[in-house]
Amino acid sequence: MLGRTAEPARPNCRPAKGSPIIKLLSRTWIPLVVLAVVVVGGFVVYRVHGYFGSAKRESYADSNLENPKPFNPKRISYEVFGPAGAVADISYFDVNGDPQRVDGARLPWSLRITTTKAAVMGNLVAQGDSDTLGCRITVDGEVKAERISHEVHAYTFCLVKSA
């Protein structure tokens, strides 16, 4: 040998760049991270599933009786009044809460409804061609709402939230 001394061999702690483990991890590390995030997210959803309004509670949908006790019939009366011969356009809620309309009704106008429902909402709106117009809602003979309007082409309304 020509003056060279042999170096002691150092142990190689890292795998070589061409190692099969490095090649495999360099290709699959992103899908592995995505898979880990999905698994952790799924576990978190599984654990907190019952905390936010999805708890199973008793249902009251079946608590209605098939044959409920009958109520005393309610007699509801809608009335629109004004000068005799005046005309009004009238809107009201029927017994099912559906809006109804009567165009060009001669005054005085009235409608009587009878129902056995527990509660009914009464709503009456009228606009006439006179300067005075009034409305009234009575339930079983008792006046629940009354209003009179004095203006040009008078407009009036009456409302009973629960009859």
CYANA upper distance limits for C-alpha pairs under 8 A (distance plus 0.5 A):
 15 PRO  CA     19 SER  CA      6.56
 15 PRO  CA     22 ILE  CA      8.36
 17 LYS  CA     22 ILE  CA      7.43
 18 GLY  CA     22 ILE  CA      7.69
 18 GLY  CA     23 LYS  CA      7.51
 19 SER  CA     23 LYS  CA      6.96
 20 PRO  CA     24 LEU  CA      6.62
 21 ILE  CA     25 LEU  CA      6.68
 22 ILE  CA     26 SER  CA      6.47
 23 LYS  CA     27 ARG  CA      6.98
 24 LEU  CA     28 THR  CA      6.74
 25 LEU  CA     29 TRP  CA      5.92
 28 THR  CA     32 LEU  CA      6.67
 29 TRP  CA     33 VAL  CA      6.71
 30 ILE  CA     34 VAL  CA      6.73
 31 PRO  CA     35 LEU  CA      6.52
 32 LEU  CA     36 ALA  CA      6.67
 33 VAL  CA     37 VAL  CA      6.73
 34 VAL  CA     38 VAL  CA      6.70
 35 LEU  CA     39 VAL  CA      6.67
 36 ALA  CA     40 VAL  CA      6.66
 37 VAL  CA     41 GLY  CA      6.45
 38 VAL  CA     42 GLY  CA      6.47
 39 VAL  CA     43 PHE  CA      6.71
 40 VAL  CA     44 VAL  CA      6.75
 41 GLY  CA     45 VAL  CA      6.73
 42 GLY  CA     46 TYR  CA      6.61
 43 PHE  CA     47 ARG  CA      6.72
 44 VAL  CA     48 VAL  CA      6.76
 45 VAL  CA     49 HIS  CA      6.13
 48 VAL  CA     52 PHE  CA      8.02
 49 HIS  CA     54 SER  CA      7.45
 50 GLY  CA     54 SER  CA      5.82
 50 GLY  CA     55 ALA  CA      5.68
 51 TYR  CA     55 ALA  CA      7.54
 60 TYR  CA     64 ASN  CA      8.46
 64 ASN  CA     68 PRO  CA      8.31
 70 PRO  CA    116 THR  CA      7.37
 71 PHE  CA    116 THR  CA      5.94
 71 PHE  CA    117 LYS  CA      7.36
 71 PHE  CA    118 ALA  CA      7.10
 72 ASN  CA    116 THR  CA      6.72
 73 PRO  CA    114 THR  CA      6.84
 73 PRO  CA    115 THR  CA      5.84
 73 PRO  CA    116 THR  CA      5.01
 73 PRO  CA    117 LYS  CA      8.18
 74 LYS  CA    114 THR  CA      6.00
 74 LYS  CA    115 THR  CA      5.83
 74 LYS  CA    116 THR  CA      6.70
 74 LYS  CA    117 LYS  CA      8.41
 74 LYS  CA    139 VAL  CA      7.28
 74 LYS  CA    140 ASP  CA      6.55
 75 ARG  CA    112 ARG  CA      7.44
 75 ARG  CA    113 ILE  CA      6.27
 75 ARG  CA    114 THR  CA      5.04
 75 ARG  CA    115 THR  CA      7.26
 75 ARG  CA    139 VAL  CA      6.16
 75 ARG  CA    140 ASP  CA      5.49
 75 ARG  CA    141 GLY  CA      8.19
 76 ILE  CA    112 ARG  CA      6.26
 76 ILE  CA    113 ILE  CA      5.59
 76 ILE  CA    114 THR  CA      6.69
 76 ILE  CA    137 ILE  CA      7.59
 76 ILE  CA    138 THR  CA      6.23
 76 ILE  CA    139 VAL  CA      5.10
 76 ILE  CA    140 ASP  CA      6.91
 77 SER  CA    110 SER  CA      7.49
 77 SER  CA    111 LEU  CA      6.19
 77 SER  CA    112 ARG  CA      4.94
 77 SER  CA    113 ILE  CA      6.75
 77 SER  CA    136 ARG  CA      8.44
 77 SER  CA    137 ILE  CA      6.13
 77 SER  CA    138 THR  CA      5.64
 77 SER  CA    139 VAL  CA      6.99
 78 TYR  CA    110 SER  CA      5.94
 78 TYR  CA    111 LEU  CA      5.64
 78 TYR  CA    112 ARG  CA      6.92
 78 TYR  CA    124 LEU  CA      7.59
 78 TYR  CA    135 CYS  CA      8.03
 78 TYR  CA    136 ARG  CA      6.53
 78 TYR  CA    137 ILE  CA      5.37
 78 TYR  CA    138 THR  CA      7.33
 79 GLU  CA    108 PRO  CA      7.90
 79 GLU  CA    109 TRP  CA      6.24
 79 GLU  CA    110 SER  CA      4.78
 79 GLU  CA    111 LEU  CA      7.08
 79 GLU  CA    135 CYS  CA      6.03
 79 GLU  CA    136 ARG  CA      5.61
 79 GLU  CA    137 ILE  CA      6.92
 80 VAL  CA    107 LEU  CA      7.32
 80 VAL  CA    108 PRO  CA      6.36
 80 VAL  CA    109 TRP  CA      5.69
 80 VAL  CA    110 SER  CA      6.81
 80 VAL  CA    126 ALA  CA      7.85
 80 VAL  CA    133 LEU  CA      7.80
 80 VAL  CA    134 GLY  CA      6.17
 80 VAL  CA    135 CYS  CA      4.91
 80 VAL  CA    136 ARG  CA      7.05
 81 PHE  CA    107 LEU  CA      6.14
 81 PHE  CA    108 PRO  CA      5.02
 81 PHE  CA    109 TRP  CA      6.94
 81 PHE  CA    133 LEU  CA      6.47
 81 PHE  CA    134 GLY  CA      5.67
 81 PHE  CA    135 CYS  CA      6.71
 82 GLY  CA     86 ALA  CA      7.24
 82 GLY  CA    107 LEU  CA      6.63
 82 GLY  CA    108 PRO  CA      6.88
 82 GLY  CA    130 SER  CA      8.03
 82 GLY  CA    132 THR  CA      6.28
 82 GLY  CA    133 LEU  CA      5.21
 82 GLY  CA    134 GLY  CA      6.67
 83 PRO  CA    107 LEU  CA      7.57
 83 PRO  CA    108 PRO  CA      8.38
 83 PRO  CA    130 SER  CA      7.72
 83 PRO  CA    132 THR  CA      7.60
 83 PRO  CA    133 LEU  CA      8.26
 84 ALA  CA    107 LEU  CA      6.43
 84 ALA  CA    108 PRO  CA      7.30
 85 GLY  CA    106 ARG  CA      6.46
 85 GLY  CA    107 LEU  CA      6.36
 85 GLY  CA    108 PRO  CA      8.49
 86 ALA  CA    106 ARG  CA      6.42
 86 ALA  CA    107 LEU  CA      6.03
 86 ALA  CA    128 GLY  CA      7.56
 86 ALA  CA    129 ASP  CA      6.86
 86 ALA  CA    130 SER  CA      6.61
 87 VAL  CA    104 GLY  CA      5.95
 87 VAL  CA    105 ALA  CA      5.93
 87 VAL  CA    106 ARG  CA      5.22
 87 VAL  CA    107 LEU  CA      6.50
 87 VAL  CA    128 GLY  CA      6.07
 87 VAL  CA    129 ASP  CA      6.34
 87 VAL  CA    130 SER  CA      8.08
 88 ALA  CA    103 ASP  CA      7.38
 88 ALA  CA    104 GLY  CA      5.82
 88 ALA  CA    105 ALA  CA      5.80
 88 ALA  CA    106 ARG  CA      7.14
 88 ALA  CA    107 LEU  CA      7.64
 88 ALA  CA    126 ALA  CA      6.77
 88 ALA  CA    127 GLN  CA      5.85
 88 ALA  CA    128 GLY  CA      4.36
 88 ALA  CA    129 ASP  CA      6.90
 89 ASP  CA    101 ARG  CA      8.03
 89 ASP  CA    102 VAL  CA      6.37
 89 ASP  CA    103 ASP  CA      4.98
 89 ASP  CA    104 GLY  CA      5.82
 89 ASP  CA    105 ALA  CA      6.78
 89 ASP  CA    126 ALA  CA      6.08
 89 ASP  CA    127 GLN  CA      5.95
 89 ASP  CA    128 GLY  CA      6.76
 90 ILE  CA    101 ARG  CA      6.22
 90 ILE  CA    102 VAL  CA      5.57
 90 ILE  CA    103 ASP  CA      6.81
 90 ILE  CA    105 ALA  CA      7.87
 90 ILE  CA    124 LEU  CA      7.77
 90 ILE  CA    125 VAL  CA      6.21
 90 ILE  CA    126 ALA  CA      4.89
 90 ILE  CA    127 GLN  CA      7.24
 91 SER  CA     99 PRO  CA      7.37
 91 SER  CA    100 GLN  CA      6.09
 91 SER  CA    101 ARG  CA      4.89
 91 SER  CA    102 VAL  CA      6.80
 91 SER  CA    124 LEU  CA      6.37
 91 SER  CA    125 VAL  CA      5.63
 91 SER  CA    126 ALA  CA      6.87
 92 TYR  CA     99 PRO  CA      6.18
 92 TYR  CA    100 GLN  CA      5.87
 92 TYR  CA    101 ARG  CA      7.04
 92 TYR  CA    122 GLY  CA      8.03
 92 TYR  CA    123 ASN  CA      5.84
 92 TYR  CA    124 LEU  CA      4.94
 92 TYR  CA    125 VAL  CA      6.77
 93 PHE  CA     97 GLY  CA      5.59
 93 PHE  CA     98 ASP  CA      5.82
 93 PHE  CA     99 PRO  CA      5.03
 93 PHE  CA    100 GLN  CA      6.46
 93 PHE  CA    121 MET  CA      7.96
 93 PHE  CA    122 GLY  CA      6.70
 93 PHE  CA    123 ASN  CA      6.05
 93 PHE  CA    124 LEU  CA      7.50
 94 ASP  CA     98 ASP  CA      5.99
 94 ASP  CA     99 PRO  CA      6.88
 94 ASP  CA    100 GLN  CA      7.14
 94 ASP  CA    122 GLY  CA      8.41
 95 VAL  CA    113 ILE  CA      7.59
 95 VAL  CA    115 THR  CA      7.48
 95 VAL  CA    120 VAL  CA      7.06
 95 VAL  CA    121 MET  CA      8.43
 96 ASN  CA    120 VAL  CA      8.28
 97 GLY  CA    120 VAL  CA      8.00
 97 GLY  CA    121 MET  CA      7.30
105 ALA  CA    109 TRP  CA      7.36
119 ALA  CA    162 SER  CA      6.26
119 ALA  CA    163 ALA  CA      6.01
120 VAL  CA    161 LYS  CA      8.23
120 VAL  CA    162 SER  CA      6.09
120 VAL  CA    163 ALA  CA      5.62
121 MET  CA    159 LEU  CA      8.34
121 MET  CA    160 VAL  CA      6.38
121 MET  CA    161 LYS  CA      5.55
121 MET  CA    162 SER  CA      5.53
121 MET  CA    163 ALA  CA      6.54
122 GLY  CA    137 ILE  CA      7.82
122 GLY  CA    158 CYS  CA      8.39
122 GLY  CA    159 LEU  CA      6.20
122 GLY  CA    160 VAL  CA      5.30
122 GLY  CA    161 LYS  CA      6.95
122 GLY  CA    162 SER  CA      7.74
122 GLY  CA    163 ALA  CA      7.48
123 ASN  CA    157 PHE  CA      8.01
123 ASN  CA    158 CYS  CA      6.37
123 ASN  CA    159 LEU  CA      5.09
123 ASN  CA    160 VAL  CA      6.83
124 LEU  CA    135 CYS  CA      7.85
124 LEU  CA    137 ILE  CA      8.29
124 LEU  CA    157 PHE  CA      6.00
124 LEU  CA    158 CYS  CA      5.67
124 LEU  CA    159 LEU  CA      6.97
125 VAL  CA    135 CYS  CA      8.37
125 VAL  CA    155 TYR  CA      8.19
125 VAL  CA    156 THR  CA      6.45
125 VAL  CA    157 PHE  CA      4.76
125 VAL  CA    158 CYS  CA      7.04
126 ALA  CA    133 LEU  CA      8.48
126 ALA  CA    135 CYS  CA      8.14
126 ALA  CA    155 TYR  CA      6.30
126 ALA  CA    156 THR  CA      5.98
126 ALA  CA    157 PHE  CA      6.75
127 GLN  CA    133 LEU  CA      8.07
127 GLN  CA    153 HIS  CA      7.18
127 GLN  CA    154 ALA  CA      6.21
127 GLN  CA    155 TYR  CA      4.77
127 GLN  CA    156 THR  CA      6.93
128 GLY  CA    133 LEU  CA      7.26
128 GLY  CA    153 HIS  CA      5.95
128 GLY  CA    154 ALA  CA      6.17
128 GLY  CA    155 TYR  CA      7.12
129 ASP  CA    152 VAL  CA      8.34
129 ASP  CA    153 HIS  CA      5.31
129 ASP  CA    154 ALA  CA      7.52
130 SER  CA    152 VAL  CA      7.29
130 SER  CA    153 HIS  CA      5.86
130 SER  CA    154 ALA  CA      6.85
131 ASP  CA    149 SER  CA      8.39
131 ASP  CA    150 HIS  CA      6.05
131 ASP  CA    151 GLU  CA      5.49
131 ASP  CA    152 VAL  CA      5.27
131 ASP  CA    153 HIS  CA      6.01
131 ASP  CA    154 ALA  CA      5.87
132 THR  CA    148 ILE  CA      7.70
132 THR  CA    149 SER  CA      6.18
132 THR  CA    150 HIS  CA      5.08
132 THR  CA    151 GLU  CA      6.95
132 THR  CA    152 VAL  CA      8.38
132 THR  CA    153 HIS  CA      8.34
132 THR  CA    154 ALA  CA      6.32
133 LEU  CA    148 ILE  CA      6.23
133 LEU  CA    149 SER  CA      5.83
133 LEU  CA    150 HIS  CA      7.24
133 LEU  CA    154 ALA  CA      6.22
133 LEU  CA    155 TYR  CA      7.35
133 LEU  CA    156 THR  CA      7.19
134 GLY  CA    146 GLU  CA      7.84
134 GLY  CA    147 ARG  CA      6.04
134 GLY  CA    148 ILE  CA      4.48
134 GLY  CA    149 SER  CA      6.53
134 GLY  CA    156 THR  CA      6.82
135 CYS  CA    146 GLU  CA      6.12
135 CYS  CA    147 ARG  CA      6.04
135 CYS  CA    148 ILE  CA      6.99
135 CYS  CA    156 THR  CA      7.24
135 CYS  CA    157 PHE  CA      6.97
135 CYS  CA    158 CYS  CA      6.76
136 ARG  CA    143 VAL  CA      7.59
136 ARG  CA    144 LYS  CA      8.21
136 ARG  CA    145 ALA  CA      6.09
136 ARG  CA    146 GLU  CA      4.80
136 ARG  CA    147 ARG  CA      7.18
136 ARG  CA    158 CYS  CA      6.97
137 ILE  CA    143 VAL  CA      6.55
137 ILE  CA    144 LYS  CA      6.28
137 ILE  CA    145 ALA  CA      5.71
137 ILE  CA    146 GLU  CA      7.01
137 ILE  CA    158 CYS  CA      7.33
137 ILE  CA    159 LEU  CA      8.23
137 ILE  CA    160 VAL  CA      8.03
138 THR  CA    142 GLU  CA      5.70
138 THR  CA    143 VAL  CA      4.73
138 THR  CA    144 LYS  CA      5.88
138 THR  CA    145 ALA  CA      7.53
139 VAL  CA    143 VAL  CA      6.99
139 VAL  CA    144 LYS  CA      7.11
139 VAL  CA    163 ALA  CA      7.16
144 LYS  CA    160 VAL  CA      7.12
145 ALA  CA    158 CYS  CA      6.19
145 ALA  CA    159 LEU  CA      6.84
145 ALA  CA    160 VAL  CA      6.97
146 GLU  CA    158 CYS  CA      6.63
147 ARG  CA    156 THR  CA      7.22
147 ARG  CA    157 PHE  CA      7.30
147 ARG  CA    158 CYS  CA      6.95
148 ILE  CA    156 THR  CA      7.16
149 SER  CA    154 ALA  CA      6.39
149 SER  CA    155 TYR  CA      6.96
149 SER  CA    156 THR  CA      6.38
150 HIS  CA    154 ALA  CA      6.62
151 GLU  CA    155 TYR  CA      8.33
